[in-house]
């Protein structure tokens, strides 16, 4: 006998396998029936709970009214059937994946127990009808009929078993009520129960058809899901293969970038030493032809340094090694770093380097934006021989939904012809001027503005250019406006004419460099300029010298390599030297061979200027002149 089901009407138990609608009438296929039998056993705990509650109610209601042996006999038989069904369920729990033949054998005994319980509930009416008050009769009918309703969901797909069960329950009930001549309206009540009998059969048939259709649809859905899983598995395999290929490509790109970085750093060291020795040679030889050769060597070294930087930048962009992380950027700090980097170069060429609009805040990637402006300012200084360079920021779109900053780099240089403007951002393109270019104008691969264009595209920032030959050029960037509080600031302007030579007579300079060739070249060159030089190769050597040296005047300039042996850096050397003369302001120049690591924040914090190897003597001379404010 079935209890009230726990699943809602129309729902499928988790273990039910697809069964076609045609099988709902009892002709269930062997494989489908095996899974369906498993579903029946899944519902057994709820069925046993319902039967247990029914037996308890019958015992509580009719024990005081019926003879003791009658109640005890009925309850004993009911309990025996309940225990047998419990044993059936426990056997299934031990063998949930039993073969189909064994499940069919279990189904026969399961059906026998269900029909036996139906007979038991039908006999209850004969045993207990007429006892007690009319309320007892109503309770008896409700309890018995509830199990007929509960069997609908469990047995609806097994029509023959359902008809046999409901007949065993309701037929004795109807006959017993119809034969009770001692009660009024007994025939009417029997007639009502007969109508309920047929209505329950009709309900079970309708429910069985709907359930069969749902099961059929579930089978089709499962087939489609299985096919989809196969296709997804194939797609996953293809995606995994694509991911592996992508990871291999990314690894190759990273290796290529690392190779370029390592090669750039390693090659810059000998180039740096070469330039220093060449300049020292030029200082000692007064032959014009030798001086011309030395100048050519210096120009070649400078050109190679530019090529390394451009190749490394374009490689990092192409290999996806540049991530864009927009955030508010204070232009005051950005312009300060640009001024720190380019003032010495502009100072040597006699150019005015000015900044306007430092109070604004931009929303952009700070590293990429700074690199774009660095390239533009470097080009502006390179192609300007007099006048100056202006970096400005102006607010546009005030009062609109999308206000932005117009960042511009103006120069008073040679300009770009109208015919060359459309191709100015192309790779390996260098604009041709109406007048012959100087040597320092011609160097490079023509990648600088191509890098600027790509970096601007990564930030999704439009860039444009205007120019007049002989008057200058202006590059413009439209950057979103940031939301940080604006901070006002003004930038000092420099307007000086740089000397062509440099005299360091009486100046004391400390050099800390671990590369022997570079260190020797610096010493020779600085001595040729008249300086008194003290050189060291490690931070420990500096500390030992400071510990042993007598008290004396502080050095006028510190020239320190960034990467030093034993995991120490040039910052350690600066700290040790400045700690010895804390009352003196010792200007410092820090030199590094790596173009990937930015040291601008450290430069502000530790008060030094940064030079990237190879440092041409002209750059070094300009930086030293700027730091010491000396002229020939």
C-alpha positions, 0 to 999 in steps of 0.5 A: 500500500502506498503512502502520501508521496513526498514529491509534488504532483508532476515532479520526477524523482531524482532516480527516475530514468526516462520512460516513454509514455507508451510504457506508462500503461504497464508495458515497460521496457526491461531497461526502463523498468529497471530504472523505474523500479529503482525510483519506486524504492526511492519513494519507499521511506515516505510510503512506510512513514505514511503507513506507520502513521495510518496504523497508529491512527487506527489503533488509537481511534478503534482500540477503545471501541473494537474487541482487543483481539480484532485490533491486535490482529489487524495491527499485527498483520499491518506491522508484519507487512510494514516490516517486510517492505522495510526489509525490501528497502534495506535490501535495495540500499545494499544493492542500489545498482542490482541487475535488471533481472534481480530488480524484476524479481524484487518487483513481483514481491513488491507488488504482492506486498502493495496489494496485500496492504490494499487488502488490509485497508479494505478489511479495516472497513469491515472490521471497524465500520459501525463502531463509535459515533458518526465522527469515527465513521468519517475518520475511517473513510478519510483514512482509507481514502487518503491512501487511495489518493496517495497511491495515484503518484506512486502507481499511476504509471502502473495502471494494472497495479493501481486498479487492483490496489484501489479496487481492494481498498474501495470495493469492500468499503463501498459494499460494507457501507451499502449493506449497512441498513441500520444507517440512513443515507447508507446507499447515498454514501455508497454511491458517493464513494463509487463516484470517488472511485471512478474519479480517482481512476480518471485522475490517475489516468490523467496523471499517468498520461501527463507523467508519461509525457513528462518522462518522454520529454525528459528522455529526449532532454537527456539525449540532447543533454548527453549530445550537448555534453559530448559536443562540450567535451569536444569543445573543451578539448579544443579550448584546452588545446587552444589554451595550451597553444596560447600559454605556449605563445605567451611563454615564448613572448615572455621569453622574447621580452626577457631576452630583449631586456637581458640583451639590452642590459648586458650590451649597454654596459660595454657601450657605456664604457666605450663612450666614456673611453672615447670621450676621454680619448678626445679630451687628451688628443687635440687632432681634429681628425681624431676628435671627429672619429671620437664624435662619430663613436659617441653618436653611434653609441647614442644611436644604439642606446635609442634602438635598444629602448625602442625595440624593447618597448615595441616588443613588450607592446606586441607580446601583451606585456603592457597592462592598462590600469586606469587610475587618477593621476596627479599631473603635478607629480607626473610633470615633476618626474618629467622635469626631473628627467629632461631638465638636464638635456634641455639645459645643455641645449639652451631650451626652455622646458615649461609645464602648465596645468599641473593642478589637474588630475587625469584618469589614465594608466600612470605608467603608460601616460608617463611613457607617452609624454616621455617619448613626445618630450624627448622628440620635442627636445631632440628636434628643437635647437632654440626656443623651448618645449611646453607641456600643457594640460587644459580642461575641455568639455566643462559642464558636459557629461564627459569632461576631459583634459587636453594634454599637449606637447609643443615645441619650436623645432624643425616641424613636419611637412604636410605630406609626412603628417599622415604617416608620422605614426607608422613604424620605421618611418622617419619624416624627411625635412626640407633642410638637411637633418643634423646627426642627432635628428637622424638616429633611431628606427622610427619607432618612437611615435609608433610606440606612442600611438600603440600606447595611446590605443591601449589606453583608448586615448585619441592622439593627433598632431599639427605642425608647420615646417620651421615653426614647430609641432604640437602633439595632443592627447584627450585624456578623461578627467580624474576625480581627485581634488585638484592641487595647484602648482607652478613649475619653475622655468629654466632659460639658460644657454649651456656651455659646450665644454665642462671644467671640474677643477677642484671638484671632488666626485665619488664614483661607485661602480662594480663594472671595472671597465665602466668605472675606469672609463668614468675615472679617466673622463672625470679626471680629464675634466679636472675633477678629483675622483674617488672610486669604489666597486661595492657598498662595503668598500665605501663604508670601509673608506668612510670608516678610515678616512679622516674628517674632510670636506664633503664630495661635490657630487656622487656618481653611483651605479644602481645595481651593486654586488651582494644584493646592495644598491646605489641607494645604500651607497648614497645613504652611507655617504650622506650620513657621513656629512649630514649637514651637506647637500650632496647632489647625486646621479644614479646610473642604471643599465635597466630600462624596464624598472622605473626609479622616478619615485626613488629619485624624488624620495632620495634626491638624485637624477637618473641616467640610463646606460649607455650614458654618452659623455654629452649626456653625462656632461650635461647632467653634471653641469646641471647638478653642479651649476657650472659652465666652461 
